[in-house]
Amino acid sequence: MDFEAALALVTLAELPRVGERRLAQVQRIARGRGLPLAGVLGLDSAALARDYRLPTLAVRRLQRDRLWHTAYCRSLVARLSACGALVCEPGDREFPRRWHERANPPPPLAYVYGATELLDRPAVALLASRGIDEHVVTATVQIAQAAARAECTLVVGGMKATHRIAAVTVRAAGAGRVIVLDRGLFAAFGGRPEFDPFGFGPGRSRFDPRATLVVSVFRPDNHATPRNGRRRDELIAALGDIVVALSARDGGEVERICLRSLDRGQCVLSWQANSPALVAAGAVPIDERDLASALRRFLPTPP
């Protein structure tokens, strides 16, 4: 996506009251009319409200504060470009294909930073409920190491303790990792995209964009919210050829997401059968003894 197309997409995405669903609606209507998003932004207020169903606050922003809003969005896209991050939408080569196929609904845009080729490898997605104990830590390390030996990508979040453990373990093993954020890219990196924010301790190692891909569907400067966390976990699961439930609380979000993964035909593994509901629904119970064979059995052959 070139700079001007990215600017038009970000300009719409940063409008007040325009979230994923509203932005996807605008994209769908624009495609149906054969109009690029830059052309949509050139329409008058009445057409934006009537034909594209933009909310009043969004139309008012474009009507009253267009110069300020456009300048802000131009600076966002320029900052993303300066650090090597990309703005993409469904259909772009860099957009995660599995999101387009599995996420419900698929995100209308994504901010990506790092090794997009990791999306082409077989992938293992890790999910865990909020609580963490020795059992979860041990499982996370073992699965991350097994995934590294299998030369597949590990998909995790970036900020929860289990995600950090997995991210550090995979980095130490020299394997690829995809990190799905519950916040914007700038918020996660704290204005320092050259340093890795996904480890432990006060120091931060250098970020290696050849071995890690960071993806976010949230506004670059926005911080985390509980709703963001649920969306992040849904998108983590959608990227996995295998979804591993390290722990899943009865009736909790991880259990719900894994059940939806089973419904759409994904392989779900339940670590030490800790979720009877998932096993009853078709998840495969595994432990450290059969982890390697399970990965070989259920992962697609690398290209």
CORURQUI-V264003 format. One record per pair of residues at least 24 apart in sequence whose ideal C-beta (glycine too) atoms are under 7 Angstrom apart, sorted by sequence separation. I is the first residue (numbers start at 1). J is the second residue. D is the distance in whole Angstrom. If there is no record, write none. Layout:
i=(I | I)
j=(J | J)
d=(D | D)
This chain:
i=(87 | 88 | 141 | 145 | 153 | 233 | 237 | 245 | 12 | 140 | 144 | 148 | 153 | 155 | 157 | 242 | 243 | 244 | 245 | 246 | 258 | 269 | 26 | 85 | 86 | 136 | 140 | 144 | 148 | 240 | 245 | 248 | 85 | 148 | 242 | 244 | 247 | 248 | 250 | 8 | 9 | 25 | 85 | 124 | 126 | 137 | 141 | 145 | 147 | 8 | 84 | 123 | 126 | 132 | 140 | 144 | 185 | 8 | 11 | 83 | 122 | 123 | 124 | 125 | 126 | 132 | 158 | 245 | 248 | 80 | 121 | 124 | 167 | 168 | 185 | 267 | 121 | 123 | 168 | 184 | 8 | 179 | 181 | 183 | 245 | 4 | 128 | 164 | 181 | 184 | 186 | 187 | 118 | 164 | 176 | 177 | 178 | 179 | 180 | 181 | 183 | 184 | 185 | 186 | 187 | 164 | 184 | 187 | 178 | 181 | 184 | 17 | 184 | 245 | 183 | 17 | 18 | 126 | 158 | 183 | 16 | 17 | 183 | 16 | 182 | 15 | 16 | 183 | 15 | 182 | 182 | 182 | 181 | 180 | 121 | 123 | 180 | 180 | 242 | 242 | 11 | 118 | 241 | 11 | 14 | 119 | 241 | 118 | 115 | 178 | 11 | 27 | 10 | 159 | 7 | 10 | 7 | 10 | 7 | 6 | 113 | 3 | 111 | 157 | 10 | 3 | 9 | 157 | 9 | 113 | 156 | 6 | 24 | 27 | 155 | 24 | 155 | 162 | 23 | 155 | 1 | 23 | 1 | 20 | 20 | 1 | 115 | 119 | 114 | 115 | 118 | 13 | 113 | 115 | 115 | 116 | 114 | 115 | 114 | 9 | 85 | 114 | 112 | 113 | 143 | 112 | 110 | 111 | 127 | 140 | 110 | 139 | 109 | 111 | 127 | 83 | 107 | 127 | 136 | 125 | 136 | 125 | 125 | 125 | 123 | 124 | 127 | 123 | 123 | 124 | 125 | 126 | 127 | 128 | 129 | 96 | 122 | 125 | 127 | 128 | 129 | 124 | 126 | 129 | 129 | 84 | 129 | 128 | 127 | 127 | 103 | 127 | 103 | 139 | 103 | 99 | 102 | 99 | 80 | 98 | 99 | 98 | 96 | 76 | 146 | 150 | 142 | 146 | 152 | 143 | 147 | 142 | 146 | 150 | 151 | 102 | 122 | 122 | 122 | 121 | 120 | 20 | 14 | 13)
j=(111 | 112 | 165 | 169 | 177 | 257 | 261 | 269 | 37 | 165 | 169 | 173 | 178 | 180 | 182 | 267 | 268 | 269 | 270 | 271 | 283 | 294 | 52 | 111 | 112 | 162 | 166 | 170 | 174 | 266 | 271 | 274 | 112 | 175 | 269 | 271 | 274 | 275 | 277 | 36 | 37 | 53 | 113 | 152 | 154 | 165 | 169 | 173 | 175 | 37 | 113 | 152 | 155 | 161 | 169 | 173 | 214 | 38 | 41 | 113 | 152 | 153 | 154 | 155 | 156 | 162 | 188 | 275 | 278 | 111 | 152 | 155 | 198 | 199 | 216 | 298 | 153 | 155 | 200 | 216 | 41 | 212 | 214 | 216 | 278 | 38 | 162 | 198 | 215 | 218 | 220 | 221 | 153 | 199 | 211 | 212 | 213 | 214 | 215 | 216 | 218 | 219 | 220 | 221 | 222 | 200 | 220 | 223 | 215 | 218 | 221 | 55 | 222 | 283 | 222 | 57 | 58 | 166 | 198 | 223 | 57 | 58 | 224 | 58 | 224 | 58 | 61 | 228 | 61 | 228 | 229 | 232 | 232 | 232 | 176 | 178 | 235 | 236 | 298 | 299 | 69 | 176 | 299 | 70 | 73 | 178 | 300 | 178 | 176 | 239 | 73 | 89 | 73 | 224 | 73 | 76 | 74 | 77 | 77 | 77 | 185 | 77 | 185 | 232 | 87 | 81 | 87 | 236 | 89 | 193 | 236 | 87 | 105 | 108 | 236 | 108 | 239 | 246 | 108 | 240 | 87 | 109 | 88 | 107 | 108 | 92 | 209 | 213 | 209 | 210 | 213 | 109 | 209 | 211 | 212 | 213 | 212 | 213 | 213 | 109 | 185 | 214 | 213 | 214 | 244 | 215 | 215 | 216 | 233 | 246 | 217 | 246 | 217 | 220 | 236 | 193 | 217 | 237 | 246 | 236 | 247 | 237 | 239 | 240 | 239 | 240 | 243 | 240 | 241 | 242 | 243 | 244 | 245 | 246 | 247 | 215 | 241 | 244 | 246 | 247 | 248 | 244 | 246 | 249 | 252 | 209 | 254 | 254 | 254 | 257 | 234 | 258 | 235 | 271 | 238 | 235 | 238 | 238 | 220 | 238 | 239 | 239 | 239 | 220 | 291 | 295 | 288 | 292 | 299 | 291 | 295 | 291 | 295 | 299 | 302 | 264 | 299 | 300 | 302 | 302 | 303 | 217 | 219 | 219)
d=(6 | 6 | 7 | 6 | 7 | 5 | 5 | 7 | 6 | 5 | 4 | 4 | 6 | 7 | 6 | 5 | 5 | 5 | 5 | 5 | 7 | 6 | 5 | 6 | 5 | 6 | 5 | 5 | 7 | 7 | 6 | 7 | 7 | 3 | 6 | 6 | 6 | 4 | 6 | 7 | 6 | 6 | 4 | 6 | 7 | 6 | 5 | 6 | 6 | 4 | 6 | 6 | 7 | 5 | 7 | 7 | 7 | 4 | 6 | 7 | 4 | 4 | 5 | 4 | 5 | 6 | 6 | 6 | 6 | 7 | 6 | 7 | 4 | 5 | 5 | 4 | 5 | 5 | 7 | 6 | 6 | 7 | 7 | 7 | 6 | 6 | 4 | 6 | 7 | 5 | 4 | 6 | 5 | 7 | 6 | 5 | 5 | 5 | 6 | 4 | 6 | 5 | 5 | 5 | 6 | 6 | 4 | 5 | 7 | 7 | 5 | 4 | 5 | 7 | 6 | 5 | 5 | 5 | 5 | 5 | 4 | 6 | 4 | 6 | 5 | 4 | 6 | 6 | 6 | 4 | 5 | 4 | 7 | 5 | 6 | 7 | 5 | 5 | 5 | 6 | 7 | 4 | 6 | 6 | 5 | 7 | 6 | 6 | 7 | 6 | 4 | 7 | 5 | 7 | 6 | 6 | 6 | 6 | 5 | 5 | 6 | 6 | 5 | 6 | 6 | 7 | 6 | 6 | 6 | 7 | 7 | 4 | 6 | 6 | 5 | 4 | 5 | 7 | 4 | 6 | 6 | 7 | 6 | 6 | 6 | 6 | 6 | 7 | 4 | 6 | 5 | 6 | 7 | 6 | 6 | 6 | 5 | 5 | 4 | 6 | 6 | 5 | 6 | 5 | 6 | 5 | 6 | 5 | 6 | 6 | 6 | 5 | 7 | 6 | 6 | 4 | 4 | 6 | 5 | 5 | 5 | 5 | 6 | 3 | 6 | 6 | 6 | 5 | 5 | 5 | 5 | 5 | 6 | 4 | 5 | 7 | 5 | 7 | 7 | 5 | 6 | 6 | 6 | 4 | 6 | 6 | 5 | 7 | 5 | 7 | 7 | 7 | 6 | 5 | 4 | 6 | 4 | 6 | 7 | 6 | 7 | 5 | 6 | 6 | 5 | 5 | 5 | 6 | 6 | 7 | 7 | 6 | 6 | 6 | 6 | 6 | 4 | 5 | 6 | 6 | 7 | 7 | 6 | 7)
